[in-house]
Amino acid sequence: MRLPDLTLIELADLLARAYTADHGEGDDAPSAAERTALADDLGCHEDVRAAAFAVWCTELDDVTDDEAAYWLDVEFIEPCHEERAL
């Protein structure tokens, strides 16, 4: 999986799968490697994170945008290392 090759819809799908798995639902969680790569990449690319989040929010059912934003920014995203910051 090369994250730069994924569409925003595919990124949003990965976020949805990770969120669902973190909350004890679903059985289609991203692999540990996929999750780490996604968290790291979104942590370093705020514009991509914001765009993927916006797409994901259109598909949320029982979760508010605020709950999803908290999970994404506090529980999921890895801080970007200074040498990778853009």
C-alpha positions in Angstrom: 0.0 0.0 0.0 1.4 3.3 -1.1 -0.5 6.0 0.7 0.2 8.7 -1.9 -1.5 6.5 -4.5 -4.7 6.2 -2.5 -7.7 8.4 -3.2 -9.4 10.5 -0.5 -12.2 7.9 -0.4 -9.7 5.1 0.1 -8.0 7.1 2.9 -11.4 7.8 4.5 -12.2 4.1 4.3 -9.0 3.2 6.2 -9.9 5.8 8.8 -13.4 4.3 9.2 -12.0 0.8 9.5 -9.5 1.9 12.1 -12.1 3.8 14.1 -14.5 0.9 14.1 -11.8 -1.5 15.2 -10.7 0.9 18.0 -14.3 0.9 19.3 -14.6 -2.9 19.3 -16.7 -3.2 16.2 -16.1 -4.8 12.8 -13.6 -7.3 11.8 -12.0 -5.5 8.9 -9.3 -3.5 10.8 -6.3 -2.2 8.9 -3.2 -4.2 9.6 -0.8 -2.8 12.2 1.6 -1.8 9.4 -1.3 0.0 7.5 -2.4 1.7 10.6 1.0 2.9 11.5 1.8 4.2 8.0 -1.6 6.0 7.8 -1.2 7.6 11.2 2.3 8.7 10.4 1.5 10.0 7.0 -1.6 12.0 8.1 0.4 13.4 11.0 2.8 14.9 8.5 0.4 16.1 5.9 -2.3 18.3 7.4 -3.9 19.1 4.1 -4.4 15.4 3.3 -5.6 14.7 6.8 -8.2 17.5 6.6 -9.4 16.3 3.2 -9.7 12.6 4.2 -11.4 13.6 7.4 -14.0 15.7 5.4 -14.8 12.7 3.2 -15.0 10.4 6.2 -17.4 12.8 8.0 -19.9 12.5 5.2 -20.1 8.7 6.0 -20.4 8.9 9.8 -23.6 7.4 11.2 -23.6 7.2 15.0 -20.5 9.4 15.6 -20.4 13.2 15.7 -17.8 15.1 13.8 -16.4 16.3 17.1 -16.0 12.7 18.4 -14.4 11.6 15.1 -12.0 14.7 15.2 -11.0 13.9 18.8 -10.2 10.3 17.9 -8.3 11.3 14.8 -6.2 14.1 16.3 -5.6 12.7 19.8 -5.9 8.9 19.7 -4.9 8.0 16.1 -2.5 10.5 14.5 1.2 10.1 15.2 3.1 13.4 15.7 5.3 14.2 12.7 9.0 14.1 13.2 10.7 17.4 12.6 12.7 16.1 9.7 9.6 15.0 7.9 7.4 18.1 8.4 6.4 19.8 5.2 
